[in-house]
Amino acid sequence: MDNHSDTLLSLEGLAVGYGRQAVLEDVNLRFPRCSFSGLLGANGSGKSTLIRTLLGILPPLAGRIAFVPTNGGDPVLGYAPQRESLDPIFLLSSFEVVLMGVCGRVGPGRFIDKRERAWAHQCLEQTGAADLSGKQFSELSGGQKQRVLIARALATKPDFLLLDEPTSGIDVAVKQSIMELLRRIHQEQRQTILMASHDLPAVRRYIGHVIWLHQGKVLEGPTHELLAPDRIEAILDF
Amino acid sequence: MNTLREVFDPNFLLRNSVYISVVFGLTCPLVGVYLVLRRLVFMGVALPQISSCGIAFAFALQGWGLLPHAHETPGEHTLAFLGSTFFTLAAILLFSLLARRGCGSVEARLGTAYALAWAWSVLLLVKNPIGEHGLLDLQKGEIIAISNFELAMTAGAFSLVAAALFVFRKEFLLVSFDPDMAISLKKNVLGWDAALFLLIGLTISISVLSAGPLVTLGFLLFPPLTAHLFARTMRQFALLASALGGVTALAGFCLAYRWDLPVGATDVALLGAIYALAALARNTLARGHISIFGHANQARRG
């Protein structure tokens, strides 16, 4: 990707997987600040595994993940997981789910103050989900849940926003509105975004850079180059 | 009403049993809420029995002459508490390790542990002339002989558990709801999980020590399961479960006293009846809700 001085995150010789079983090996990537990257590939290609490794949920099997410190500190990662991973047994309102995003700045046993609560409300407004604030998260539709989870990721005040399949299992119109929302966040807030998806048609118009995972290999490049019809054919054939 | 007046009389012989029952009723459901939320109901079944096995083992060590006899109540109490706590915490640690390594299914692990703990409790009891009598009462859920020392210890420990659950509710909720998010926020998920399970283990050990595995299991699971049917928020869930536990404990004690029944079994039977009625009411309400809307829609179309 672009110029080295503006890199937020670089991966050097990274291997990711579960236990000793590598899903992806020798991954070398750089993510410039304010980039909007799509992590594409079929189900089981290693998208979620790579995102979970970047977040620190899974340890890397080999190689190095280097975040370039922001304002002297470690970068904050905002994460929107696959919404099916959250158990509906929890009786949480959408606002309470978003409030979890501010927990990184609030010490153990401390109350969440008015300023942070106002910020959580503001994040819900930014994602067009303010009217869902008092509704139970488990009772929302797929698209509504996704807006709330993006609001929660924004509530962390992230340097890097990582989204895992935000458009899966929702209808075309809602997919488009979610992608429009992400484009707005990217452009207005100059947010660095990495989004995993297996839905190429839904995301290709919005992302500036593509990382394609295919049969354990990693291909990357600007969207218009990598997703050109002849390149796609070549990729799918290799 | 007369029974209620009688059990609250300061000179009532079994007043400590009343107080401890209510303390159980109020506190165990607060811990049980997390077992329900984390879908660890089977653990709530197995752990009290494992804890009970720990008490039987501690007394067996005395019976085999491996530990000196503690004739005074506090000494026996401490020994039983150590046995119960050690077994409970060791079981939690073992379950966590097996879960991490993906050995077998959760149900199989907990079911096996439950059956083995029950069998060993009985085997250790029948061959132990020292602990046999009191422990058999404990297995049946007789909450009768509660000393002031036991009451004070239990109330103190449960207050600490309740306070910790309240103060750190934000952290416990985050690591229970979305541990991945918690890791991305640089929270020590393993540490918070350990703290939560320590509180669960401590509550179970103390409860089993004073009231036996049956009562502990009943108060851990029934009030949260019942409260979950009606609660709309986490706060309502915890408060409703705790209030239901406290009220049922008192009502159960009064019924047991009036009809000369074992307190523990009466409490659990009452909790079960309330749960069944609540589930029925919830289903009826849900059906009524649908039919009301169905009629409204038909009327609008008409």
Chai-1 contact restraints between the chains, C-beta under 6 A:
chainA,res_idxA,chainB,res_idxB,connection_type,confidence,min_distance_angstrom,max_distance_angstrom,comment,restraint_id
A,L55,B,S184,contact,1.0,0.0,6.0,A-B,restraint_1
A,G56,B,I183,contact,1.0,0.0,6.0,A-B,restraint_2
A,I57,B,D180,contact,1.0,0.0,6.0,A-B,restraint_3
A,I57,B,I183,contact,1.0,0.0,6.0,A-B,restraint_4
A,L77,B,S184,contact,1.0,0.0,6.0,A-B,restraint_5
A,Y79,B,M181,contact,1.0,0.0,6.0,A-B,restraint_6
A,Y79,B,S184,contact,1.0,0.0,6.0,A-B,restraint_7
A,P81,B,D180,contact,1.0,0.0,6.0,A-B,restraint_8
A,I89,B,L37,contact,1.0,0.0,6.0,A-B,restraint_9
A,F90,B,F177,contact,1.0,0.0,6.0,A-B,restraint_10
A,L91,B,A231,contact,1.0,0.0,6.0,A-B,restraint_11
A,L91,B,T233,contact,1.0,0.0,6.0,A-B,restraint_12
A,L91,B,M234,contact,1.0,0.0,6.0,A-B,restraint_13
A,L91,B,F237,contact,1.0,0.0,6.0,A-B,restraint_14
A,M100,B,L174,contact,1.0,0.0,6.0,A-B,restraint_15
A,C103,B,L174,contact,1.0,0.0,6.0,A-B,restraint_16
A,C103,B,L185,contact,1.0,0.0,6.0,A-B,restraint_17
A,G104,B,L185,contact,1.0,0.0,6.0,A-B,restraint_18
A,P108,B,E171,contact,1.0,0.0,6.0,A-B,restraint_19
A,G109,B,V167,contact,1.0,0.0,6.0,A-B,restraint_20
A,G109,B,F168,contact,1.0,0.0,6.0,A-B,restraint_21
